[in-house]
Amino acid sequence: MTPRVRIAPSILAADFSRLGEQVSQAIQAGAKIIHVDVMDGHFVPNLTIGPRVVEALEPITGAAGVMLDVHLMIEEPERLIPDFIRAGAGNLTVHVETCPNLHRTIQQIKENRILAGVTLNPATPLEAIEEILPFVDLVLVMSVNPGFGGQVYIPTITRKIARLRAILDREGLSQVELEVDGGIHPGNAGEIVAAGATILVAGSAIFNQQASILENFNLLQRSLIRD
């Protein structure tokens, strides 16, 4: 596996009655990033969590040196950015579709000395984020329509990832993380990394009833090893 590629377990698929325990197990399995999906029931058709859950997880992740990667699938994210920063987010990612003043929103995040990311839905063209690329630490490519876990990966997104990787490399922005979220499993993870992804968000592939978190994490890691 390319050393830079990291798996970010998404708590959207976790058992919330044992959330702290399951996050600890993911960290013990080797996770260096925990992905947190925040949904408002407006921008996406689901309602999930707020800053209090991030605050509750921060002592677990902070003690282990693990980053809380918070994906804001919400309208007017600038209203809640300060709350998530105070709660302990290490990275905040906002949607280009919800930010008419995207540069200002990214500045708001970075002024608080945490990482800033931008994301786009499957049908949103890469041109929508090209102007902001020099100012972000991470780009998140959605490989399913956001709102629910357990969806099937949209296969055409692999080409989109490859195009974005080419843009980042051409513009001298290879340090920008390329994160992919949605429908990732051992059967497709290798091709997604080959296209240029450096962070794979995995929910139901990690948190499920078929195997332990450790077994699932290891299986996904092994799928990234190429001969």
C-alpha positions as CSV (number, residue, x, y, z in Angstrom):
1,M,0.0,0.0,0.0
2,T,1.2,3.5,-0.8
3,P,2.3,4.9,2.6
4,R,0.4,8.1,2.1
5,V,-2.9,6.5,1.6
6,R,-5.1,6.5,4.7
7,I,-8.4,4.9,5.6
8,A,-10.9,7.2,7.4
9,P,-13.6,5.2,9.1
10,S,-16.9,7.1,9.0
11,I,-19.0,7.0,12.2
12,L,-22.2,7.4,10.1
13,A,-22.2,3.5,9.9
14,A,-21.2,3.0,13.6
15,D,-23.4,1.8,16.4
16,F,-24.1,5.0,18.2
17,S,-25.0,3.2,21.4
18,R,-21.3,2.2,21.5
19,L,-19.8,5.0,19.6
20,G,-16.9,5.7,21.8
21,E,-16.0,2.1,22.0
22,Q,-16.2,1.6,18.2
23,V,-14.1,4.7,17.5
24,S,-11.5,3.4,19.9
25,Q,-11.5,0.0,18.1
26,A,-11.0,1.8,14.8
27,I,-8.1,3.7,16.2
28,Q,-6.6,0.5,17.6
29,A,-7.0,-1.1,14.2
30,G,-4.8,1.7,12.8
31,A,-7.0,4.6,11.8
32,K,-5.4,8.0,11.9
33,I,-8.5,9.9,10.8
34,I,-12.1,9.5,12.0
35,H,-14.6,10.9,9.5
36,V,-17.7,12.6,10.9
37,D,-20.7,13.3,8.6
38,V,-22.9,16.3,9.7
39,M,-26.2,16.5,7.9
40,D,-28.9,19.1,8.4
41,G,-32.0,17.6,6.8
42,H,-32.1,20.5,4.3
43,F,-29.0,20.3,2.0
44,V,-29.3,16.5,2.2
45,P,-32.3,14.4,3.1
46,N,-31.0,13.2,6.5
47,L,-30.3,14.6,9.9
48,T,-27.4,13.4,11.9
49,I,-25.2,15.0,14.6
50,G,-23.9,18.3,15.9
51,P,-20.9,19.7,17.7
52,R,-21.7,17.8,20.9
53,V,-20.8,14.5,19.4
54,V,-17.5,15.8,18.1
55,E,-16.8,17.2,21.5
56,A,-17.5,13.8,23.1
57,L,-15.2,12.1,20.7
58,E,-12.3,14.5,20.9
59,P,-10.8,13.2,24.2
60,I,-10.6,9.7,22.5
61,T,-9.1,10.9,19.3
62,G,-7.0,13.6,20.8
63,A,-5.3,11.2,23.2
64,A,-4.4,9.0,20.2
65,G,-3.2,11.8,18.0
66,V,-6.1,11.0,15.5
67,M,-7.8,13.8,13.5
68,L,-11.5,14.4,13.5
69,D,-12.3,15.0,9.9
70,V,-15.7,16.8,9.9
71,H,-17.7,16.9,6.7
72,L,-20.4,19.6,6.8
73,M,-23.3,18.6,4.6
74,I,-25.3,21.7,5.7
75,E,-26.6,24.9,4.4
76,E,-24.9,28.1,5.6
77,P,-22.0,26.2,7.2
78,E,-20.3,29.4,8.3
79,R,-22.9,29.7,11.1
80,L,-21.7,26.5,12.8
81,I,-18.0,26.5,11.9
82,P,-17.0,28.1,15.2
83,D,-18.9,25.5,17.2
84,F,-17.2,22.6,15.4
85,I,-13.8,24.2,15.8
86,R,-14.4,24.6,19.6
87,A,-15.6,21.0,19.7
88,G,-12.3,19.7,18.4
89,A,-12.5,19.3,14.7
90,G,-9.1,18.9,13.0
91,N,-10.4,19.4,9.5
92,L,-13.7,21.0,8.3
93,T,-14.9,20.4,4.8
94,V,-17.7,22.4,3.2
95,H,-19.6,21.9,0.0
96,V,-19.1,24.2,-2.9
97,E,-22.9,23.9,-3.5
98,T,-23.7,25.6,-0.2
99,C,-21.1,28.3,-0.2
100,P,-21.7,31.3,-2.4
101,N,-18.7,33.0,-0.8
102,L,-16.5,29.9,-0.7
103,H,-13.1,31.7,-0.4
104,R,-14.4,33.6,2.6
105,T,-15.7,30.4,4.2
106,I,-12.4,28.6,3.7
107,Q,-10.6,31.6,5.2
108,Q,-12.9,31.5,8.2
109,I,-11.8,27.9,8.8
110,K,-8.1,28.5,8.2
111,E,-8.0,31.6,10.4
112,N,-8.7,29.2,13.3
113,R,-5.5,27.2,12.4
114,I,-7.2,24.0,11.4
115,L,-7.3,22.3,8.0
116,A,-9.9,23.3,5.5
117,G,-11.5,21.2,2.8
118,V,-13.9,21.6,-0.1
119,T,-16.2,19.0,-1.5
120,L,-18.5,18.5,-4.4
121,N,-21.4,16.3,-5.2
122,P,-21.2,13.6,-8.0
123,A,-22.9,15.8,-10.6
124,T,-21.0,18.9,-9.8
125,P,-18.2,19.5,-12.3
126,L,-14.6,20.0,-11.2
127,E,-14.6,23.5,-12.7
128,A,-16.7,24.6,-9.7
129,I,-13.7,24.1,-7.3
130,E,-10.7,24.9,-9.5
131,E,-10.4,28.5,-8.3
132,I,-10.3,27.4,-4.6
133,L,-7.8,24.6,-4.9
134,P,-4.7,26.8,-4.0
135,F,-6.4,27.7,-0.7
136,V,-7.5,24.3,0.6
137,D,-5.7,21.4,2.4
138,L,-8.1,18.7,1.1
139,V,-10.6,18.0,-1.6
140,L,-13.4,15.5,-1.0
141,V,-14.9,13.9,-4.0
142,M,-18.4,12.4,-3.3
143,S,-18.8,9.1,-5.0
144,V,-22.4,8.7,-4.0
145,N,-25.1,11.3,-3.6
146,P,-24.8,12.5,0.0
147,G,-27.3,11.9,2.7
148,F,-27.2,8.2,3.5
149,G,-24.6,5.5,4.2
150,G,-24.4,2.1,2.5
151,Q,-24.9,3.4,-1.1
152,V,-23.3,2.0,-4.2
153,Y,-20.2,3.7,-5.6
154,I,-20.9,5.6,-8.9
155,P,-18.3,4.1,-11.3
156,T,-17.8,7.2,-13.4
157,I,-16.4,9.0,-10.4
158,T,-13.1,7.1,-10.9
159,R,-12.4,9.2,-14.0
160,K,-13.3,12.3,-12.1
161,I,-10.8,11.4,-9.4
162,A,-8.1,10.9,-12.1
163,R,-8.9,14.2,-13.7
164,L,-8.7,16.0,-10.3
165,R,-5.4,14.3,-9.5
166,A,-4.0,15.5,-12.9
167,I,-5.1,19.1,-12.1
168,L,-3.5,19.0,-8.6
169,D,-0.3,17.7,-10.0
170,R,-0.2,20.1,-12.9
171,E,-0.8,23.1,-10.6
172,G,1.9,22.0,-8.1
173,L,-0.7,21.2,-5.5
174,S,0.2,17.5,-4.9
175,Q,0.3,18.2,-1.2
176,V,-3.5,18.7,-1.2
177,E,-5.2,15.5,0.1
178,L,-7.7,13.9,-2.3
179,E,-10.4,12.2,-0.3
180,V,-13.1,10.0,-1.7
181,D,-16.3,9.2,0.2
182,G,-19.1,6.8,-0.7
183,G,-19.5,3.1,-1.5
184,I,-15.8,2.2,-0.9
185,H,-15.1,-1.4,-0.2
186,P,-12.2,-3.9,-0.8
187,G,-13.4,-4.7,-4.3
188,N,-13.0,-1.1,-5.6
189,A,-10.6,0.6,-3.2
190,G,-7.5,-0.3,-5.2
191,E,-8.8,1.3,-8.4
192,I,-9.8,4.5,-6.5
193,V,-6.3,4.8,-5.1
194,A,-4.8,4.1,-8.5
195,A,-6.8,7.0,-9.8
196,G,-5.2,9.3,-7.3
197,A,-7.0,9.2,-4.0
198,T,-5.0,9.6,-0.8
199,I,-7.8,9.2,1.8
200,L,-10.6,6.7,1.6
201,V,-13.7,7.2,3.7
202,A,-15.3,3.9,4.6
203,G,-18.4,3.5,6.7
204,S,-20.3,0.2,6.2
205,A,-17.1,-1.5,5.0
206,I,-15.6,-0.9,8.5
207,F,-18.6,-0.9,10.8
208,N,-20.8,-3.9,10.0
209,Q,-22.0,-7.2,11.5
210,Q,-20.1,-9.5,9.2
211,A,-16.7,-9.1,10.9
212,S,-14.9,-7.1,13.6
213,I,-13.7,-3.5,13.0
214,L,-10.1,-4.7,13.1
215,E,-10.8,-7.5,10.5
216,N,-12.7,-5.1,8.2
217,F,-10.0,-2.4,8.5
218,N,-7.2,-4.9,7.7
219,L,-9.2,-6.3,4.8
220,L,-9.6,-2.9,3.3
221,Q,-5.9,-2.1,3.8
222,R,-4.8,-5.4,2.2
223,S,-7.0,-4.5,-0.8
224,L,-4.7,-1.5,-1.5
225,I,-1.6,-3.6,-1.9
226,R,-0.6,-3.9,-5.5
227,D,1.9,-6.4,-6.9
